[in-house]
Amino acid sequence: MKKQIIIFTLVCFSRVCSQVGINTTSPKGVLDIVSTTSAMVIPRLPNPQTIVAPVEGMLAYDSTNKTIRYYDGTAWSTLFYSQKQTKANEGAVKINAGGAGAGTKPNWANVPANTTKQVVFSLPLVYASSPTTSWPENSTIADSRIYNGNQFIENGVLGQVHLWRLIVNYTKSSNILSQDIRFILRNPLSGFRAEVSGVIPSSKTSGILVYSFNTIADGASLPAPLGTGNGYVLEWIGSDDITSLSIDSVTRISYHKD
């Protein structure tokens, strides 16, 4: 008889606790909180990514970045107050220079016509400050995540689309008419090659050129463990002698990938 009473009590308890109501006697869900004067406070952490073994659907307030974060089963993503959702694998990283201190921008002087030059940065890289640079949340903030072995690396998500934007400063001789400066982004292993030309009109002896390339991360471009690639080489070549040329910045924009 005693055993039956215990079983009956446990059954009743489980039915009562299947829905919990706060300030209500008729909860409409597993947890129903009713208030007209206050609100729920979720856990507040400086960095929710430090949570050990997170589970899909977990919520936390990121007190450093002042936003709500949620775990989608793979990575922590952000829910902005504007109700715009962003995924953990999107972001923009702008390289301004390379080397110790403020760094040095890659630059060349008195380059003969039809001479190929590779864009090489010294390490460590110097990045634009936030929010211009906003690393994808699925990525460790490290030079090797965007530039390694003198080659440019996509964010580590197979099938993710990237835009590479280059801003270039130049000077040329006034006795040269129009001039073409061509930038080349290529994968030495797969043979992928993209070229974009910038034409300097005869009236210009100095100025700025902007170049854009699109790539899709795949097994031939991403390094291990996602692929067997080493990224992309970036080069340039001029149709005529160039007095000076420098790379103002290289920006990698990683678009949202489900």
C-alpha positions as CSV (number, residue, x, y, z in Angstrom):
1,M,0.0,0.0,0.0
2,K,2.9,2.4,0.9
3,K,4.5,1.7,-2.5
4,Q,1.3,2.5,-4.4
5,I,0.9,5.8,-2.5
6,I,4.5,6.8,-3.5
7,I,3.9,6.0,-7.1
8,F,0.6,7.9,-7.1
9,T,2.3,10.9,-5.6
10,L,5.1,10.9,-8.2
11,V,2.6,10.7,-11.1
12,C,0.6,13.7,-9.7
13,F,3.9,15.7,-9.1
14,S,5.0,15.0,-12.7
15,R,1.7,16.2,-14.1
16,V,1.7,19.4,-11.9
17,C,5.4,20.2,-12.9
18,S,4.9,19.6,-16.7
19,Q,4.0,23.3,-16.9
20,V,5.3,26.0,-14.6
21,G,3.5,29.3,-14.2
22,I,4.9,32.5,-12.6
23,N,2.2,35.0,-11.7
24,T,-0.3,32.8,-13.4
25,T,-2.3,29.7,-12.4
26,S,-2.9,28.6,-16.0
27,P,0.5,28.4,-17.8
28,K,0.3,28.1,-21.6
29,G,3.7,26.4,-22.0
30,V,6.4,24.6,-20.1
31,L,7.3,27.9,-18.6
32,D,4.8,30.9,-18.6
33,I,5.9,34.1,-16.9
34,V,3.3,36.9,-16.6
35,S,4.2,40.4,-15.6
36,T,3.2,44.0,-16.4
37,T,5.9,45.7,-14.4
38,S,9.1,43.7,-14.9
39,A,10.9,41.3,-17.3
40,M,12.9,38.1,-17.4
41,V,16.7,38.3,-16.9
42,I,18.7,35.7,-18.7
43,P,22.3,34.7,-17.7
44,R,24.8,37.6,-18.3
45,L,28.3,36.6,-19.4
46,P,31.3,38.6,-20.7
47,N,31.8,35.9,-23.3
48,P,29.1,33.2,-23.8
49,Q,31.6,31.2,-25.9
50,T,33.3,30.2,-22.6
51,I,30.3,28.0,-21.7
52,V,31.4,24.4,-21.5
53,A,29.3,21.9,-23.6
54,P,26.6,24.3,-24.8
55,V,23.4,22.8,-26.1
56,E,21.3,23.9,-29.1
57,G,18.8,26.6,-28.1
58,M,20.8,28.0,-25.2
59,L,20.5,31.8,-24.7
60,A,22.8,34.2,-22.9
61,Y,23.3,38.0,-22.7
62,D,26.8,39.0,-24.0
63,S,27.7,41.8,-21.5
64,T,30.8,42.7,-23.5
65,N,29.1,43.3,-26.9
66,K,25.7,44.3,-25.3
67,T,23.6,41.8,-27.3
68,I,21.8,38.5,-26.9
69,R,23.6,35.4,-28.1
70,Y,22.1,32.0,-29.0
71,Y,23.7,28.6,-29.6
72,D,22.5,27.0,-32.9
73,G,24.0,23.6,-32.2
74,T,27.3,24.5,-33.9
75,A,28.4,28.0,-32.9
76,W,27.2,31.0,-31.0
77,S,25.3,33.5,-33.1
78,T,24.1,37.0,-32.4
79,L,20.6,38.4,-32.1
80,F,20.7,42.2,-32.5
81,Y,18.2,44.4,-30.8
82,S,16.9,45.5,-34.2
83,Q,15.6,41.9,-34.6
84,K,18.1,41.3,-37.4
85,Q,19.8,37.9,-37.0
86,T,23.3,37.3,-38.1
87,K,25.0,34.0,-38.4
88,A,28.3,33.1,-36.7
89,N,30.2,32.6,-40.0
90,E,29.7,36.1,-41.5
91,G,31.9,39.1,-41.0
92,A,34.5,41.5,-42.4
93,V,38.2,41.6,-41.8
94,K,40.2,44.6,-43.1
95,I,44.0,44.4,-43.3
96,N,45.6,47.9,-43.2
97,A,49.3,47.0,-42.9
98,G,51.7,44.4,-41.7
99,G,54.7,44.3,-39.4
100,A,55.6,45.5,-35.9
101,G,54.0,48.7,-34.5
102,A,51.8,50.5,-36.9
103,G,53.1,48.3,-39.7
104,T,54.0,49.0,-43.3
105,K,51.7,48.8,-46.4
106,P,53.1,46.7,-49.3
107,N,54.6,49.2,-51.7
108,W,56.7,49.3,-54.9
109,A,58.6,52.1,-56.7
110,N,59.7,52.4,-60.4
111,V,58.3,49.1,-61.6
112,P,58.9,48.4,-65.3
113,A,56.0,47.6,-67.6
114,N,54.8,44.0,-67.7
115,T,56.5,43.1,-64.4
116,T,54.5,40.8,-62.1
117,K,54.6,41.7,-58.4
118,Q,53.1,39.7,-55.5
119,V,51.3,41.4,-52.7
120,V,53.1,40.3,-49.5
121,F,52.4,41.4,-45.9
122,S,54.8,41.2,-43.0
123,L,53.5,39.7,-39.8
124,P,51.8,40.5,-37.5
125,L,49.0,42.0,-39.5
126,V,47.5,45.3,-38.6
127,Y,43.7,45.4,-38.8
128,A,41.2,48.2,-38.9
129,S,39.4,48.7,-35.6
130,S,35.9,47.5,-34.8
131,P,33.3,47.8,-36.3
132,T,35.1,48.0,-39.6
133,T,36.7,44.7,-38.7
134,S,34.3,42.2,-37.3
135,W,35.7,38.7,-37.3
136,P,33.3,35.8,-38.0
137,E,32.3,34.4,-34.7
138,N,33.1,30.8,-35.8
139,S,36.7,31.9,-36.4
140,T,39.6,32.3,-34.0
141,I,41.0,35.8,-34.3
142,A,44.5,35.0,-35.7
143,D,46.6,36.1,-38.7
144,S,46.6,32.5,-40.0
145,R,42.8,32.6,-40.4
146,I,43.1,35.1,-43.2
147,Y,46.8,35.2,-44.3
148,N,49.3,32.3,-44.1
149,G,52.4,31.5,-46.1
150,N,52.0,34.8,-48.2
151,Q,48.5,33.6,-49.3
152,F,45.1,34.9,-48.5
153,I,42.7,32.4,-46.7
154,E,38.9,32.3,-46.8
155,N,36.8,31.8,-43.7
156,G,36.6,28.1,-42.8
157,V,33.1,27.2,-44.1
158,L,32.8,25.1,-47.2
159,G,30.6,26.8,-49.9
160,Q,30.8,30.2,-48.2
161,V,30.9,33.2,-50.6
162,H,33.6,35.8,-50.1
163,L,34.2,39.3,-51.5
164,W,37.8,40.5,-51.5
165,R,38.2,44.3,-51.8
166,L,41.5,46.0,-52.6
167,I,42.2,49.7,-52.3
168,V,45.3,50.8,-54.2
169,N,47.3,54.1,-54.3
170,Y,49.4,54.9,-57.4
171,T,51.5,57.5,-59.1
172,K,52.6,57.5,-62.7
173,S,54.6,59.6,-65.2
174,S,52.7,62.4,-66.9
175,N,54.2,61.4,-70.3
176,I,52.2,58.1,-70.2
177,L,48.8,58.3,-71.7
178,S,46.2,55.8,-70.3
179,Q,47.6,52.9,-68.3
180,D,46.2,49.6,-67.2
181,I,47.0,48.1,-63.8
182,R,45.7,44.5,-63.5
183,F,45.3,42.6,-60.3
184,I,45.2,38.8,-60.3
185,L,43.8,36.5,-57.6
186,R,44.8,32.9,-58.2
187,N,44.9,29.5,-56.5
188,P,48.3,27.9,-57.4
189,L,46.9,24.4,-56.7
190,S,43.6,24.4,-58.5
191,G,44.4,26.7,-61.3
192,F,41.6,29.2,-60.4
193,R,42.4,32.6,-61.6
194,A,40.5,35.9,-61.6
195,E,41.7,39.2,-63.1
196,V,40.4,42.7,-62.7
197,S,41.8,45.7,-64.6
198,G,41.9,49.3,-63.5
199,V,42.5,51.9,-66.2
200,I,44.2,55.2,-65.3
201,P,43.2,58.0,-67.6
202,S,45.9,60.1,-69.3
203,S,44.8,63.1,-67.2
204,K,45.7,61.4,-63.9
205,T,49.2,61.1,-62.5
206,S,48.1,59.9,-59.1
207,G,45.0,58.5,-57.4
208,I,43.2,55.5,-55.9
209,L,41.9,52.3,-57.6
210,V,39.5,49.9,-56.1
211,Y,39.4,46.2,-57.1
212,S,36.9,43.4,-56.1
213,F,37.1,39.6,-56.4
214,N,34.5,36.9,-55.5
215,T,35.6,33.5,-54.3
216,I,33.7,30.4,-53.0
217,A,35.5,28.4,-50.3
218,D,36.0,24.8,-51.3
219,G,38.3,21.9,-50.7
220,A,40.8,23.2,-53.2
221,S,41.2,26.6,-51.4
222,L,40.7,25.8,-47.7
223,P,43.5,24.3,-45.7
224,A,43.1,21.1,-43.6
225,P,41.0,19.8,-42.1
226,L,38.3,21.2,-44.5
227,G,40.4,20.9,-47.6
228,T,43.8,20.5,-49.2
229,G,44.4,24.1,-50.3
230,N,46.6,26.9,-49.2
231,G,44.5,29.9,-50.2
232,Y,45.1,32.5,-52.9
233,V,48.1,34.4,-54.3
234,L,47.5,38.1,-55.0
235,E,49.6,39.7,-57.8
236,W,49.6,42.8,-60.0
237,I,51.1,43.9,-63.3
238,G,51.1,47.2,-65.2
239,S,50.9,47.8,-68.9
240,D,53.4,50.7,-68.6
241,D,56.1,51.8,-66.1
242,I,54.6,52.6,-62.7
243,T,56.3,55.3,-60.6
244,S,54.8,54.0,-57.3
245,L,52.1,51.7,-56.1
246,S,51.0,50.8,-52.5
247,I,48.2,48.6,-51.1
248,D,46.1,50.8,-48.8
249,S,44.0,47.8,-47.6
250,V,42.8,44.3,-48.3
251,T,39.3,43.4,-46.9
252,R,37.7,40.0,-46.8
253,I,33.9,40.0,-46.5
254,S,32.4,36.6,-45.6
255,Y,28.8,36.3,-46.5
256,H,26.2,34.4,-44.4
257,K,26.2,30.7,-45.1
258,D,23.6,28.3,-43.7
